[in-house]
Amino acid sequence: MPASGAVTSRSRSGAVTPLESQVGGHPGVLASEDGELLIKPALPHEVAFYHSLSTDPDFAPLRPFVPKFYGTLRLEGQMATDAPAPDQGGPLVVVDTVASIVLENLTQRFAKPNILDVKLGTVLYDDEASADKRARMEKTARETTSFETGVRLTGFQVYDLALGKAVNVPKSYGKSIKAADLPDGIARFFPIAANASSPETIAQTSTAGDVAGHLPAQGTGLPADLLEPILESLRDDIVEIRDALAEVHMRMVGSSLLIIYEADEERAREGVRWLEEVGYEEEGEDEDEEEDEGGAKKRGGPPCIVKLIDFAHTKIVPGAGPDEGVLKGVETVLTLLDGRMKQVKAATAVKAKPTA
């Protein structure tokens, strides 16, 4: 983990832009001009968490599973919400000063990132919450999937490759579904490529168990033979995260698993080859960079990544044991991935079945 210190340089006007790929959390996250860094407004408690992560031995098991932290930054201010966006020709207009944390942008190395924010935990309030807030959050947990399963699908984006753009599913979807609907939500995030005109593919999609009544949009989704190793890799990483969380005596409120995988078929296939050649044991280490014929940097690495994010309400509680509500949520995610892997394997088998 990089040394954590204050980033003393100030942002110049136009050097940061709103993060287009944000699917969860509070608005206001910015990306650096080159897209390598995220600049996230943070409460003092979250700033303290990231500083402690690199020094407090109690947090050591979590270090491999948290985005790289480069320090804190005090921007010239927050963007004015009523000003024209930079991509609409407007300047970056700021209205007040705010402390931010600087993190690696996990989506940067993906050509077309599919992104899912899974909120973890059965408890949605911390010890400092008022009685009124506790009552409201308990009601929200029981009315959504959080209390029963330890997860809520906060939001996600999936690329429609035919249209060449990401399609966002908002927070309202995750708040509206019940526990029985979670497998359908995961199927929507991990669609299988389909050609609706092919009877074989229609049968494959039916076997794969995609959202009832909805074939994937033309051009959306990866072939099943690519999706299967991606799901397996994500599952392996989440098992490691679960084991790390089980070691730490802490309470996490409002934290998430952020799951990202490549939607571009060619890039995803390169990533799967990387997994096969380099090996799963090296996944998560810094990937090698090489230059393409034009001299631009080209990165090799896995086709997917998963990290823990959002720590504004995370604290060490010595002797209290791990956060069982968060662990319950991680187990739910593993169960959902197992179900989707079974569907994808069935689809692969249908595709491989010889025709008469």
N, C-alpha and C positions, 0 to 999 in steps of 0.2 A: 504494500500500500504506500503511495507516495506520501512524503512528509506533509503534514497538514499545517498550513500557515496562512497568514493573510495575503491575499492577492492585492497588492497595493496600487496597481495601475487602474485608472478609471476607464470606463467604457466611453468611446467616442460616439457621437451621434451617428446612427446608421450602421454601427459595428455589430449590433445584435438585432435579432428578429424574433417574433413570436414563434414558439415551437409548434409546427404544423401537425406533428404526429402525436400530440398529447391526447390520451384517451381517458385519463382519470385524474384525480387530484384537483387541487384548486387552480384556477386560471392564473396566468402571469408568468409561466415558465418561458424563458428565452433561450435561444441558441446563439452561439458565437457565429461570427461571419463565415468561418470555414466549416461550421457544423460539427466540429469535434467536441465542443463543450456545451453543457447545459448550465444555465444560471437561474437558480430557483430561489425565490424569496423564502426565507425560513425564520421560524421562531427561534429564540435563543436556545430552547431545549434541543431542537434538532441540530443546531450548530454545535452544541456541546456533545451530542451523541457522536457526530462524525469526528470531532477531535478526540473523544475518548476511545473510539473504535481502534485507533492505531496505537494506543498506549495502555488501555485498561485490559489486563489479561482475562478478565471475565468475559469480554466481548470477542476474544480471539477466535473461537470456532466460527463466528459469522463473517470474518474478514474476506474469505474467498467469494462470498455470495452477495456482496454489496458493491454497487458501482464505485469506481475509483473516485476518490475525493481529492481535489486539488487545492482546497483552502476556501477562504471567504472573500467576498468581493463587495465593495460598497459602490453600487452604480450611482450615476448622477441622479437617478430617480426612477420611478415606475412610469410605464407608459400611460398616457391619458387615454381613457377608454373611448372618448368621443373624437379622437383625432384620426385622420385617414391612416390606414395601415401602410407600412413601408412598401409592401408589394403593390399598393394602389397609388404609388407615387408620392406618398406623404413622408415627411421626416419622422424620426423617432422623437416624439414629444414626451417629456417627463414632467411629473407633477410633484414628486416628493422623494425623499431619500429612504432607502430600505437596504438592510443587510441581506445578502444572498450567499448561498453555498454554490460552489463550482464543482460540477461532477462531469464524468465522462458521458457523452451521448451514446447510449447503447445501440441506438438505431442507425448510427452513422455508416457502419460498414455494410448495411443491407441495401440492396438496390430498391426493393419493394417490400418493406417490412410489414408483416402482419403482426399486430400488437394487441395483447390482452392484459388488462389490469384486473387481478383477482384480489379483492379485499379479504384479509384473513381475520379470523377471530369471532368469538361468540359475544364478546363484550365490546360495545362501541363507545364507551366513555372511560375517562381516567379518574383517578382519585380526586382530582381538583374540580370535577364537574359539580355544578349545583344540583340540588334535588330535582329541580324542574328539568334540567338537561338529562339527568339520569333516567327520569321517567320517559322522556321523549325518545331517548336512544334505546331503552329497553323495548318500547313499543315498536320502534323501527326494526330492531333485530328480530322480534317475533313475527312481524308482518312481512319480512323478507326472508331470504334463505340463510341469513347470518346465524341466527340462534340455533336452528336445527342442524346445519351442516358446517358452520364455521367459515363459510365463504359467501361472497357476493360478487357477481360479475359486474365490476364497476363500469366497464366500457371496453370496447374493442374496435379495431379497424381491420378489414380484410380487403385486399386488392381485388377489384374487378379488372382482370387483365384485358378483357375485350374493350373496356372503356378507358383503360390506362390510368385509373385513379383509385384511391382508397375509398371504401365505403365505410362510414362510421356508424356503429351501433351505440346509442347514447346511454347514459346512466339510468334513464327511465326504464330501459329494458330489464336491466338487472334487478331493479327494485320491484318490477311488476311480476316476475316469474316466481314459481314455487319450486321446492326442492326437486320434484319429479320432472321439472322442465330443464334442469341443469344439463343433462346429457344432450338435449337438443341445442342448448347454447354452445356447448363445446363442439358439437358437429358443425354449427354455423361458423365457428372460428377455424376449424380444421376441415374445410370442404374438400371433396375429391373432385378433380377435374372431370367434366362430363361433356359428352357430345350428345345433345338431346335427340339428334336424328338417328342415333345408333341404338337399335334394340338391345344390343349387348350392354351398352353403357347404361341404358335405362334399368336393366336388370341389376347391373352392378350397383347403381345408386340406391336402388330399393334394398339390396342386400346390405349396403353400407349403413343404412339407417339414418340418412340425412333428415333434416327437419321435415316433419310430416307435411305432405302436400306441396313441397317446394324442391324441385331439382335445382342444383347449383346454377347460377347464371352462367351463360355461355362464356368461356374464357376464365372462369373463376375456379381456383383450387389447383392443387398439385396432383399429379398422377399418384395412385395408391402406392406404387413401388418406391416413390420418394417420400411420401408422407409417413410411411411406416418407420423407417429409420430415424426420421426427425422426432416422431413421437417417442420412440425408444430412448433416444438421447436425452430429450427433455425429462422423461421419467427418471432416468438414472441420476440426472442433476438434482431433481426435486427430492429424491430419496436422500441424497447427501445433505441437502438443505434441512430436511426433516431431522436427520441425525444430529446436525449441528444445533438446531433449535432445542433439541432434547437435552443438550449439555448445558444450556445457559439458563440460569435462574433470573428471569426477567419477565416483564409484562409489556406486551406490544398492543397498542390500540391504534387502529387506522393504518397499519402497515399492509403492504401488498406484495404478492408475487407478480413480477412483470415478466411476461412470456413473449418472446419475439422469435419469429422464424421467417425465412426468405420465401416470398411468393413468386419470384421470378424463377421459372423452371430451370433455365440454364445455370443460373447462379446457385440454385438449390442443389442441382445435380453435382456441381463442383464441390459444394460443401459436404455432401454425402460422401463423395470420393475422398475428401480430406479426412473425414471420420474413419474411413476404411484404411487409408494409407498411414495416417499419423497415429491413429489410435485414440480411443475414448479417454485413456488415462492422461493424455496431454491436453484435453479440452479445457478451456478456461485460462490456459497460459497465454502469454502474449504471442499472437500469431506473427509469422514471418511476413515481411513485405517484399515484393519484387516489382520491378518496373516493367510495364508493357512496352510495346513497340513505340508508342508515342512519348515514353518517358514518364508517364503518370504512374503513381503508386497503385499497385493492385494487391489486395490482401487475400491471403489464404486463411481459411478458418472454418469452423463449424457452421452449418446452415441455421442454427438456432441458438438461443441463449435464454437463461432465466436468472433473475436476480431478485433479492428483497429490496424494497424501496419504501420511502416515507416513514420517518422515525420521529415525528414531532411529539409523540406520546409513548416513547419507549424508555424504559428504565430498568436498571439492575435491581433485583430484590433478593439479596443473599439469603439462602436457606428456604426460600418459598417454593423452589422447584420451577420447572419450565412452565410456560404459558400453555395450559391444556387446551384452551379454546383455539389458539393459533395452531397447535399440533393437530387438533381435530380438523381444522380447515385444510391443512396440508394433506392429511389422509384422504379427505374428500377429493382433492385435486388428483391424487394418485388413482383413486377409484374411477374418476371420470376419464382419465387418460387410459386406464386399462380397458374401459368400455369402448372408447373410440378406437383403440388399437385393435380390438377384436373385430370391430366393424370394418376397419381398413384392411385387415388381413383377409377377411371374407371377400372384400371387393377385389383384392389382388388375386385370390383363388379363382373367382369368377372370370377375371380377365385372362388368367393363364389357362383356363379350361379349354381344351381343343374343341373346335366346332366340327359338327358332323359333315 
